[in-house]
Amino acid sequence: MPSFFKHQKKKTTSEDHKESSQDQPNNRLLGFIDDSISINLDMIKQKTGNSSDVVIRTLNISPHSEIKTAVVYVEGIVDTISINDFLIESIMKNHALQEKLTQENALKIISNNMAALGSIKLVSNWEQLLLSLMAGETLILVDGTNEALSVGTQGGETRSIEEPSTQLAVRGSRSGFTESIRTNTALVRRIIKNPDLWLESMKIGKVTQTDVAIMYINGIVNEKIVEEVRQRLKKINIDGILESGYIEQLIEDQTMTTFPTLYHTERPDMVAGNLLEGRIAIFVDGTPFVLIAPTIFIQFFQAAEDYYARFDIATALRLLRVIIFFISIIGPSAYIAATTFHQEMLPTQLLVAIAAQREAVPFPAFVEAMIMEVTFEILREAGVRMPRAIGSAVSIVGALVIGQAAVQAGIVSPAMVIVVAITAIASFATPSFAIAISARLIRFLFMITAATFGFYGIILAFIMVIVHLCDLRSFGVTYMSPFAPFIPKSAGDTVVRLPWWALKQRPPFIGNENNIRQGKDQRPQPPASRGMVNSHTRKSDQNES
């Protein structure tokens, strides 16, 4: 063999050895923990990039033998008071047990007798160890032992429980979800104090390792839907989950739609109410919004206080919300159709007034409406994205100034400004932000069809939207239930809400295992007349005398 090839072979061998030595930590990461504490600490430093927030404190817990022990945690995501008072101090001051410590029994004695904390588990491989460390748990390593203790000390600065900012209610709870998943699940458990309230946790995201949990009531929920939710979550293979919107887009039934097929809320009472109906809640760590599955269309027009107020008031408010939703969709398109194709449908005086206003406007009604709608969407987006102190002022002042200037310049008519303003207010009055955005988008479809075919185009667009809604599914449940197909037993809690004593069954379209919500004869039965009460009172007074 030529010398060149010999030299090349030796060089390749040395490079392979070098690469294998560099890959050794990765191989060790997939294996078990080493029994040398110095090697383990070096590995932790290497895998965390020697980060300054990773605190490593070495201890000598045995007075007679040098048993090296290390406590490792990430500063900022742990409760340092618990670590100092209930872990390190309890280990260092327990002199009676320190004399019995050896390398073989050190972890067992610390776990059973020294550590004054609740959650303690034994880890034996690097994957579990680093995952526990980054989850806010504290690690205890002992020299000469190829295992470690993981102590639950999660903590750090978190936002306190406040009133929800997106779903306000006149009557009802004032507590809202936070960014901590454990706080959110605890808020629901405070409402439903039942052992059948089950919680399944998993981690999603190869890089972020985000905590995700599904909650449901065993014995009420449909097990097939639970299994479907579980399988869809397990199929997610992505680097990171930063908000529940990631989960929503990855598990929804159909993506080519503007209508949301999963409901999200930041109110614990709404989650509890949906769980009692047989639905499933999906919690994601780092966000105050909880997903509800399965979801139907009419659910987006229901508010939490509908169930706390009288049924007649709740029914009137729900009907008002449905009307508001239709106004937000067809407001500008109805104006375009009436002024362009169907002038005979307007009263004569109104038609003359509109024609006089539009006399100086150089654009047709469709272009006029598009200018105003796009301008208002720009102002609305600017008001949302700008700082809160000046965002509302900019949006309100901008709308007034631009609207007044556009009317004086003869670009738009005053009637169009009124129509666009009413439509915008109607979109703000929609209780769900997700369904309001859908109305804002499909509004342009209605405007195009109205400018092309008049009211016939509006009817055609309505048919298209209704067919699309009937085609949607949410985890196998028809999106337009209980209207299509029509289920009379479930129609009592839709647009019309019956009294609580009449809602005896849960929605059957979800396929609950237990449809019975309450017992029979729950209707209030007051005394027949006031005289009966007075006679009963007189008899009781005579008996006492």
ABEGO torsion letter per residue (X at the ends): XBAAAAAAAAAAAAAAAAAAAAAAAAAAAABBBBABAAAAAAAAAAAAGGBAABBBBBBBABAABBBBBBBBBBBGABBAAAAAAAAAAAAAABAAAAAABBAAAAAAAAAAAABABABBBBBABAAAAAAAAAAGBBBBBBBGBABBBBBBABBEBBBBBBBBAABBBABEBABBBBABAAAAAAAAAAABBBAABBBBBBBBEAAAGBBBBBBBBBGABBAAAAAAAAAAAAABBBABBABAAAAAAAABABABBABBABBBBABAAAAAAAAAAGBBBBBBBGBABBBBOBBBAAAAABBAAAAABBAAAAAAAAAAAAAAAAAAAAAAAAAAAAAAABAAABBAAAAAAAAAAAAABABBAAAAAAAAAAAAAAAAAAAAABBAAAAAAAAAAAAAAAAAAAAAAGABBAAAAAAAAAAAAAAAABABAAAAAAAAAAAAAAAAAAAAAEAAAAAAAAAAAAAAAAABBBGGBBAAOAAOBBBAAAAABBABBBBAAABABBBAAAGBABABABBBGABBBBBABAAAAAAAAAAAAAAAX
